[in-house]
Amino acid sequence: MLLGLPAIARRRLALQLFLVTSLTVTMTIATAAPPPSEKNPVTDEYHGVKVVDDYRWLEETGSPAVKAWTTAQNQYSRAWLDARPDRAGIEARLTALYAKDTPSHSGIVSRPGRLFALKFQPPKQQRLLVTLASADDLTSEKVVLDPNELEPKGQVAMDWYVPSPDGKLIAVCLSEHGSEEGTLHFYRTETGELLPDRIPRVQYPTGGGSAAWTPDNKAVFYTRYPHKGEKPEADLNFYQQIYFHQLGTSVADDTYSAGRDFPRIAEIHLETSDDARWLLATVANGDGGEYAHYVRETKKGAAWRQITRHEDLVKTITFSHDGAALYLRSVKDAPRGKILRFPITGSLREAVVIVPESEVVIEGLTPTAKSLFVADLIGGPSRIRQFGLDGKDERILQLPEASGVGGMIAVDGHLLFRLASFVAPAAWMRYDPVAGTMKKTALFNTSPVDLSDIEAVREFAISKDGTKVPVNILRRKGTKLDGSNPTLLYAYGGYGHSMRPGFNFEHRLWFDRGGIYVVANLRGGGEYGEAWHLAGNLTHKQNVFDDFAACAQHLITRGYTRPDKLAVEGGSNGGLLMGAFLTQNPALARAVVAHVGIYDMLRVELDPNGAFNVTEFGTVKDPAQFRALRAYSPFHNVTDGTKYPAVFFLAGETDGRVNPANSRKMTARLQAATASGRPVLVRLSSASGHGMGTALTERIAQKADVLAFLFDQLNMTGK
């Protein structure tokens, strides 16, 4: 019917029809109900309490019904997200920014005459393993291993690496598809040649993995999970032990070294003294912060000797520069930490206090030949102190205000460390302890965006029990506190993990639309020491959720935002936080983004990694802990007919840390219960796990989806 019209009229009418059709499709997607989720009730009983689960069937990963449900939900979410008018533009801008980003180096290890580092170099999908003659000489950089050449789509990642004492060989743990299920490989540093030795089952998300070399550079001690037939199927990702492998021999001939008496949920980390004469095994009892330590000589036939137990409350141990002594970070009778020292051949009874507890939290320590450097936390920001090896002559290094410090290592008598802030990109710094001077090395980032218009301010929210909770607020200079600002609140609050200041150029997209970005330092973390952690774990976990709600309320009361302009985000343990927040405070925020979260707290311990979390969360087998878990378990506290905020769940199908069934079940429950009319979406990715080893393109796509969701829900328009 258009043929009889003039060309211009035809084009105008066609455009009008296109716009009407596009609007109709968009409105249909926006208002369509999500795919239905069948209810098949299953009843469990805990300590006389009956609990009904309508969506148990969604735990059956790989079943035809779950595959069909996942496909339908992914298609529904994809259609909704792709209908946002700026979704494609967001991804394009993120991709362009990453293309402009400068390479960054992490995981630096020192060996005689060279440094090893992991190099992130967009647009490459995965990090490279490189060597440098010095942190001041980028021209000396040489690529040893590029996983992107092993699999161009970025589906092979390095979990960790350990160079031999002479630096001529490297043990590298590789895994696929973000699974963190790693196999140990060996490469020659100079040529990148792959040696024939290949050791499977050294790494898994449950207990991680580790390796350490012998002084002759010809053998390694490594962590080993049971092989099929050695344990029942349900125990194959538990019972980590230490084995010994001689290069050039069959893995079948590897010998047992230690671990048969370790806990079922042992997590072992191995490291040696600088000369590789001594081997230290740090054995965590799951994820709750309990440790035991064992030491032995690496020579053949040497015996292991246990030097600390859980009740000693020693968190970390570090070798002295010459390997003659051990430095210990202990929280026994010192919740903010103290440093002890005793001879390598001695015992804990001989330990003397080198650095006593103070008003700041001791987070880490690095000895050099003549100095002891201590990394402190002051509620989130970092500080570095320098001492003599005897703990005397304290000196505080002058760092920029509100900085975050990481990766401290000793290099040629100097201290090398990574420094960043909320508004300045990371740089590796070199400190000369004799001259007392500090300078930036050649390993630094320049940002692809300008954040000079952004300031970071620190305020304190008051939690339900009166506890002061730090709130770090990134805002444009001159921001008006009139309650109109779109605000995104992020937090974690668990495992003693501390949220230090860090730089993220992706925030530029948020700021460009008038957004405020906030990081809260909740209990459960380590920002104020062990007492701060313990106040947010086990039966005290509700404190974490109260802290977060108080931070949200603080932002509203202070005039930064209002509930319909507030969004919250968290991942993993922070995903649990999101679930608890939205079920306990459904009217306090407009939108929730939850990555790889735990939502069914009554069944999480049945998953392999869930068992490792019992020391942090508790167990349903204990009546008091069951009551606490039941009281906040997000899945069990969704109420039909409640007006819940818009929610976006993201999970990885290969996640070995948090079962993606948590996200499937929570999505189904919320979609059936909410009365707000706001979307409840889920993004289940087959190309990622818990986040480690995820390819860059997938990371960008996930971020673009999150921003499109938030921009839509908070009505954020802009560039």
C-alpha positions, 0 to 999 in steps of 0.5 A: 500500500506504500507504493503509491506514495511519494518516496519521502512519505513512504519513508516517514510512514515506514519509520512510524510503523517501525517505531510503533512496532518496536514500542509494542514489542518493547512493551510486550516484553516489559509486561510479559510474565516470566516463564512459569516454574512448576511447584513440586513440594518437598518437606524436610524436618529440622529439629522438629521444624518442617520446611517445605521446598517447592523448587527442589527439582531445580537442584537437579543440574543437567536434567531435561526439566532444569535445562528447559527451565534455564533456556526459557529463563535466559531467553526471557531475561535476554529479551528484556535486557536487549529491549533496553534502548541503550544496552548495545551502546553500554557494551560498546562503550565498555569494550572501547574503554577496555581497548584503551586501558593500559596493561596491569600486572599482578601476582608478582613473584621475585626470583634471582635476576627476574620478576614474574607477573600475571599481565592483564592486557585487553582486549586479550581474554585472559591474563598472560604470564610474563617475566621482567628484569626489573619493575622499572624496565618494561622493555625487558618484559617477555611472555612465557605463557599466553592462555589465549593461544591455548584457547582463543575464546578465553576458556583456559585460565591460569589459577596460579603459578609458582616459579622454581627457586632458580626461576628457570621452570614454572609450575602453572595450574590451568583450568577451563570454562571458569571451573577452577578445576585445575591441572598442574603443567610445567614450562621452561621460562626461557623458551615457554616449552611445555614439559611432559609432566602433567598432574591432575586434581591439584586444584578445585574451588572447594579447597583451592590448590598449591605447589612448592619446589625443592631446592634442586628445581627438580621436584615439587610438593603439591596439593592433591584431591582424591582420584576416582576409586580412592574415595566415594564419589561424594568425597572426591572434592574433599580430603586434600592431601600433600603429595611429592612429584619428581619431574620426568617421572610418572604421576602414578609414582608420586608419593604421599607426604601429609594430610591423612589426619587433616580435616575433611574440609582442609584447604592447604597452602604451600610455600617455601623459604627463599632458599627452598630448604624449608616447607610450610603448610598452612591448613585452613579448617574450611572457610571460617578462619581457623588454621593449623601450620606444619613445617618440614625440611624439603630434603628427602625423608624429613618429617613434618612438625605441627607448630600451631593448632586452631586454638592458637589463633595464628592466622598467617606465618612468613619465613624470615629473609634467611629462613632461620626464623618464622614470623607469625600474625596472631589474634590470640588475646589480640583481636587486631593482631600482633606479630610473634617470632621464633626460630625455625627449629623452635616451637610456639612456646619460644615465640616472642612478641615483636610487634604488639597489638595497637589501635590498627589491624595488622593485615600482613607482613613482609620481612626483608634482609634488614627490615620488617614491613607490616601492612595495617588496616584502618577500617578499610584504608591501608597503612604500612609500617617499617620496623627493624627485624626486632620490632623496634624503630617504628616508621610509618610510610607516607602514603596518599590518604585513603589508599589500598595496599596489596601484594607486598614483596621483598625485592633486592632489599627493597619493598615492592607493593601495589597502591591504589585508591578509589579515584587513582589507578593502581601503581606498583611502588618501590620503597628503599628502607635505608634511604626512606624513599619511595617511587613509582615503578614502570608498572602502573596503570593510566585510566582510560577515563578521567575521574578528577571530578569525583571525590571519595568521602567517608561517613559512618552509618549507625547499625541497629545495635549502635555499631558505627559502620564505615560508608565510602561514598564516591560522588561528583564534586558539588553533589547536592544532597537533595535525595534525587541522586541514583545511588548504588550501594555495594558490600560483602561482609564475610570471611574476614575479607576486607574491602580496601580502596580500589580503582575501577574505571567502569564506574565512569558510566555510572557517574556520567548518568549522575550516579553515586557509588558507595562501598560499605565496610560491614561486620563479618569483614576484617576491617577492624580485626577478628572481633569485627569478623566474628561479630558477623559470622555463625549465629551473629550473621544477622548483624551483617544484614542490619549493618547493610540496611543501616548504610542504605538508610544512612544514604537516604537520611543524609539526602544522597538518595531515596528508596526509588533511586537506590540500588544495591549489589553484591556477589557470592557471600555478598549475593547472600547479603542481597537476598537477605536485604531484599527479603528483610527490607523490600521497600528500602531499594528499587533494584537489587543485583546479586551475583553468584549468591547463596540463597538456600541456607538450609541446604548449602552445606550439602554442596561440596563447597558449602561444607567448607562454609560451615565454619563461617555460616554454621550447620543445620545439624546444630539447633541454635545455628539452624534457628539462625540460618532459618531466620535469615535464609533468603529462599525461606523468607520470601513472602507471597504478595510482597512488593519486592524490588526489581531483582537481577540474579547472575550465576555461572553454570560451572561454578564450583564455589556456589551451586547455581541452583541457588539462583534458579530456586530464588528466581522461581520463588521470587517470580511467583511471590512478588506483587510489585510488577517489577522484573525478576530476571536471571542470567545463567551463563555456560561460559563462566563459573564463580568469576575467576577465569571468566573471559573478558568478553563475557565479563563485559557482557555481564557488566553491560547487562547489569548497567542496562538493568540499573539504568532502566530501573532507576530511570537514569538517562545520560551519555 
